Amino acid sequence: MNALAALIRRDIRIALRVGGGALIGVLFFLTVVVLMPFAVGPDLALLTRLGPAILWLGALLASLLTLDRLFMADHDDGSLDLIVMSQTPLELACATKALAHWLAAGLPLVLATPVLGLLLNLDALATSAVALTLLAGTPALTFTGMIGAALAVTLHRGGLLLAVLVLPLSIPVLIFGVAASQAAITGLSFGAPFSILCALSLISFVIGPFAAAASLRHGLD
Amino acid sequence: MRLSGRGVRCVRGGREVFSGLDFDASAGEALAVTGSNGSGKTSLLRLIAGLLTISGGSIGLEGGEAELTLPEQAHYLGHRDALKPALSVMENLAFWRDFLGGEASDVGTSLATVGLDHAVHLPAAYLSAGQRRRLSIARLLAVRRPVWLLDEPTNALDAAGQSMFAALMGDHLARGGLIVAATHAPLGITARELRIGGPA
């Protein structure tokens, strides 16, 4: 437990320091959403309708952007060797690293959503619906993306591959995330798509660490 | 305690690096692995550390902690020093001490032993190659583990650093530790030579 706490503290500390890259995701998210009204034009009704989809797309791309460093940095400097050798099961270490990554890079996206909702003419209800779905859905993006990040380590220079591998896996999360937010706005049943979104997150918590650990073990050289 | 390998075979990328390698080292003994470049010194250390899968033969540790595997009782000091440039010297070492757990000693003392106590709060990004190596060596002291696997440990160390490290290795052996070091340079301690790949 001590070991995992140390790992989470270290990863968050590195992410928040200069060059850590945690804020790159938020900045990218901000850029995409701020530019969108200029591209779509001043049609407020249209912006409101597109709002949840734009926020979700921005969050998805922003979380992909920082994901490739999840294991790559530790692999490059040899830390991964020592993590594999340690008494901590690799699955738990992977889950911990993903959690730290989500806290440093995913949670800020959720926190930025209310501010960005204003730019897209979303009312308080719609904004909180999107923020809630992002809170439930972005962990799934991180934990499925972790599988791609682990594969990218074993296939050298697999940064580009990461996007190709991870995007199809994140499509269900995107569909149900946007569906739940739209349902909350239009007054349809919010429960069903939101439950499925939470289920997707829970599945990814189980599968992600095991798949990533298996990939890392297999690819050590 | 006894580390032994029988008929160890190593295959990397479809090519056989070495095969039929036998070695033995008991507590208090050091093994210096020598051989030309590419003969498989690093591969042997990584096989012992469990970082490569063994293609034939066996490697085992007798008389260690029963519930721990060989890699969990070993320190691996590789070419890559497992340091984070964004973290300070102290933070780097404290992380490995907490993460590796077990019987740990004081971080400050370990840093003083390797001569880095003046740079405790300096980010690791500003360390020279020799200082980085000293910080990696401090990891071996901060967490007690019986088996040390060292890959070219004296690289980048100055003369004072080399004699400091030789003394540390001597202490480790005197306390019943065990060292396997891949090296081209003399280690400064009495070590049995294990030659890979025939005479160079």
Chai-1 contact restraints between the chains, C-beta under 6 A:
chainA,res_idxA,chainB,res_idxB,connection_type,confidence,min_distance_angstrom,max_distance_angstrom,comment,restraint_id
A,N2,B,D98,contact,1.0,0.0,6.0,A-B,restraint_1
A,A3,B,F99,contact,1.0,0.0,6.0,A-B,restraint_2
A,A3,B,G101,contact,1.0,0.0,6.0,A-B,restraint_3
A,A6,B,F95,contact,1.0,0.0,6.0,A-B,restraint_4
A,A6,B,D98,contact,1.0,0.0,6.0,A-B,restraint_5
A,A6,B,F99,contact,1.0,0.0,6.0,A-B,restraint_6
A,L7,B,F99,contact,1.0,0.0,6.0,A-B,restraint_7
A,R10,B,F95,contact,1.0,0.0,6.0,A-B,restraint_8
A,I14,B,K84,contact,1.0,0.0,6.0,A-B,restraint_9
A,I14,B,A86,contact,1.0,0.0,6.0,A-B,restraint_10
A,R17,B,A86,contact,1.0,0.0,6.0,A-B,restraint_11
A,D77,B,R80,contact,1.0,0.0,6.0,A-B,restraint_12
A,D77,B,A82,contact,1.0,0.0,6.0,A-B,restraint_13
A,G78,B,G78,contact,1.0,0.0,6.0,A-B,restraint_14
A,G78,B,R80,contact,1.0,0.0,6.0,A-B,restraint_15
A,G78,B,A82,contact,1.0,0.0,6.0,A-B,restraint_16
A,S79,B,A82,contact,1.0,0.0,6.0,A-B,restraint_17
A,D81,B,L51,contact,1.0,0.0,6.0,A-B,restraint_18
A,L82,B,A82,contact,1.0,0.0,6.0,A-B,restraint_19
A,M85,B,A49,contact,1.0,0.0,6.0,A-B,restraint_20
A,M85,B,P71,contact,1.0,0.0,6.0,A-B,restraint_21
A,S86,B,L100,contact,1.0,0.0,6.0,A-B,restraint_22
A,Q87,B,E72,contact,1.0,0.0,6.0,A-B,restraint_23
A,L220,B,L51,contact,1.0,0.0,6.0,A-B,restraint_24
